[in-house]
Amino acid sequence: MAATLAVALMLTGQAVNGQTDIPAGQTEGPSSTVDDPLQEARSLAASGDTQTAVEKLDQLADGDADEGVKVQARYLKGMVLLGAGDKDSAAEAFQALIADYPALPEPYNNLAAIHAAEGELDRARELLETLVARQPDYAIGYENLGDVYAKLAADAYGRASELAQDPGQLPQKLDLLNQLFGPSN
């Protein structure tokens, strides 16, 4: 359990930090105003008013803003929901973005983080493999895929050590992976 949580936290940390092309507290373009709907939604979410933030983002995504702003609003909605602990709704938001914009890497990464946090490492792996196949220059995707592979390896080595008559090199391999994630469940 601790190892799965460690992977999830690593992935989630990558997912939550720096995944929008716009730094938190700023809007796209040179001028940032308080009237900017993305900034307003960020502020509402930061103050704990998730519901109003999500409503503002839905209005923006469904309104007559340009396509780029609509996509950013939908992505930010997923991040706000994830930050509020609503993993199911965040997963739905990221899945919808993947369906509509399969070339965007961030929704794959964040959806993989959600699955990893739930212990669904095979699904996380699938999403990250798809991500790096579509975006071969997306370093965070490779890093997170490596984390998932390492956790899957730790789980396999742990099971092998339970079954093996002669553990051979398994204890050393597990020790190396445990340095990354803590003891295997």
N, C-alpha and C positions, 0 to 999 in steps of 0.2 A: 504493500500500500504506500509506504513512504517513498519507494522508488518511483512508483507511478506518479505520485504527487510531485516529486522533484522534476520529472520530465514535463509534466503539465505546467509547472511553474516556470520552467525554462522556456517552454514554448509560449506560454501565455505572456511572459515578460517580453518576449520578442514580438508577440502579436500586439500587445497593448502599447508598447513604446515605439514611437517613430514610424508607424505604418501608414499614416496618411502622408501625402506629399506636402501637407501644410502643417507647420508646427502648431502645437496646442496654443491657443490664445491668439493666433494669427489667421488671417483669411488669405485666399489666393489673390495675388496681385499686389501692387505697391501700396494701395490705400486700404486701411483697415478701419472700419467704423463700428460703433456700438450697434448701429442698425443692421449690420450684417447678420442674416439669419443663422449661418453656421456658428458665428461667434456667440450669438445669443443662446443657441442650443448648448454649446460647450459650457457657457457660464451657468445655465440652468442645471446641467448635469453635475457640474462641479459643486454646486450648492446643494445637491441632493434632490432636486426636483426632476427626477427622471421622467415622470409621466408628461410633464409640460415640454421637456426637451424633446421627447419622442414625438409628441404632437406637432411641434414646430418643424421637426425634420420630415415628418410625413407630409405636412403642408408644402414644404419646399420641394420634396421629391415629386409630389403630385401636381405642383403648380406649373407656372410657365417659365421657370428659370431655364438657363441653357443646360444641355445634357451633362456637361462636366460637373456643374453644381448639383444637379439631381443625383448623379452617381456618388458624389462626395457626401451628400445628405444621407443617402441610403447606407453608405459605409459607416458614417459616423453614428447612425442609429444603431447598427450592430455593435459598435464599440461602446456606446452608452449603455445598451442593454447588458453587454458582457460586464462592464464595470459595475453595474447595479446587481450583478449576480443572477440575471435571468438568462442562463445559458441556452435554454430551449428557444427562446425568442431570438436571441443573438444568432444561434445556429441557423434558424429559419432565414434571418436577414442575410447572412453570409451565403447560404445556399441559393437564395434568390439572385444575389449578385453574380454568383458563379454561373447560374443558368443564363442570365442576361448578358454578362460580360466575361466570358471564359478566359480572356487574355489578362485580366487583372490578377496579380499574384496575391495581394493581401487577403481577399476573402478565403482563398484556399488555406493560407497560413493560419488564419484565425479559426477557421472551422476545424482544422487539424488540431489546434491547441485545445479546443473544446473537447474533441473526441479523446485526445490523450489524457485530459483531466478526468474523463469518465472511465479511463482504463481501456478504451477502445483503440488500442495501438495499431491494429491492422488497418482500421479505417483511417487513422491519422497517417499511416505510412502511405496508403493509396492516394490520399489527397496530396501529400507532399511529393510523391513521385510524379503525379500529374502536373503539379506546379512546376517542378524543375524541368520536366519535359517541355512544357509550354514556355517557360521563362528560364532558359539555361544560364542566364547571368544574374539570377536572383540569389545572392549569397545567403540571406537569412533562411530561405527555403532549404538550401543544402545543409546549413547548420542544424536546423530543426529535424531534417530527415536523418542526419547523423545521430542526433539525440534519440530519436525513435528506434533506429537500428541498434544503438547501444543498449537501450532498455530491453528490446526484444532479445538481444544476445544475453543480457544478464538473466532474464527469465529462463531462457533455454539452458544456460549453464547451471542455474540454480536447480532446475528440474533434473538435469543430467547428474548433478552431484548427489541428489536424493536417490537416484536409481543405480548409480555406478557402484560396483564392488570395489574397484580400484579407481579413485578419483583422478589420478594422474595430475595433470596441470590445471584441473578445474578450480581448485582453491585459489591459485594465483590469478587466474582469469577473473574470477568473481571479485577478488580483492581489488583488482584494477578498476573494474566497473563500479564497485561499491564506493571507490574514491570519488566518482562522479555523482552517484545517485543515492548513496547510502545503502544499507542492507536490502537485498531483494526480499519481496514478500513471500 
